[in-house]
């Protein structure tokens, strides 16, 4: 289990963690249950960055932008890259083969740029609306863990979309491991529910709706998952979760 946690942290973050060399990409699907634990680390770092910015006297919006910058730095923009590639590939209604080809292109297009701008703006303003560092940290932890659980579930529901690439190398996630990821991903949200059940429920429903829509979209257009669709799913679920908390969590 410790090796699985190391694998998840090594793949999903830039933290100085090294998994056993024997795990390789094949170990990623086995470690998928630990994706929310990587999210826990990312959310904690973002929460700490916001608290430091708030203590320095910054207003909520720049503090929220710095918190997001910290999460992007610790993940190496892995999921943002996936989101941009996903929208570049599917935003223009390209055929399946062409969409998969676009995902391999390192260049970013109009759809990808706009998707990044919109989601970063929505996440930053949602966090800023919560204002208090404790509330922002709770929101970041809940969104980061839940959205990374969604990654594991997507990899369990779909087959790899092509015979090579990350999806094919890692393979599908076993249902039991995806189920464990889902349970772990809910823990921060359950903790938040002790102070605001309505906000926690709204966040869960929003993230679930974003996941269902993205899963159907990628399945119908691509026939399965790729590394980019997994990363894009994380970003969309995280954004939906934060939006719901901003709307439903009373000050």
PyMOL commands that set and color helices and strands:
alter all, ss='L'
color gray80, all
select helices_A, chain A and resi 2-12+26-55+60-75+78-91+96-104+110-130+133-157+165-170+175-193+197-222+227-248
alter helices_A, ss='H'
color red, helices_A
deselect
rebuild
show_as cartoon
